[in-house]
């Protein structure tokens, strides 16, 4: 896949665009503010796919953390915030690395990377919640897994939709750039 980041200026515009999407959609990711679905998974994946610079991973993670703190200050319940939040580092890292793995390898590999990394991310994030933020009901691992498993299709669909939309925008911009030259 050709990149829309062929010039340094394009790289930073894309990095800023992805950061903006992350901030806007993550603010309401618990549904309290009626915004669009959270694009965090797709942003980490697309940053790996297009930008590939590992230094951006901690920058995006910190941005997500700051947005979450802002959401909590605006009234979002904090029951998902605690030591289990640390499991998001490897979970989101899997998305970023899968994006890098899928870069320049065609859409079939990108689809495989989206699916595989979403499974890993969902597993890690929920495992962190099970181990480090047990609910008052103290479910067994199998009960917890059956409770949260129903959420996975929604996460996958949201991520896949954002990634597909990003790829379509990338193709349109590339076509436009070629038409202008």
Buried (B, 14 or more C-beta within 10 A) or exposed (E): BEBBBEEEEBBEEBBEBBBEBBBBBBBBBBEEEEEEBBBBBBBBBBBBBBBBBEEBBEEBBEBBBEBBEEBBEEEBEEEBBEEBBEBBBBBBBBBBBBBBBBBEEEEEBBBBBBBBBBBBBBBBBBBBBBEEBEEEEEBEEEEBBEBBEEEBEEBBEBBBEBBBEBBEEBEEEBEEEEEEE
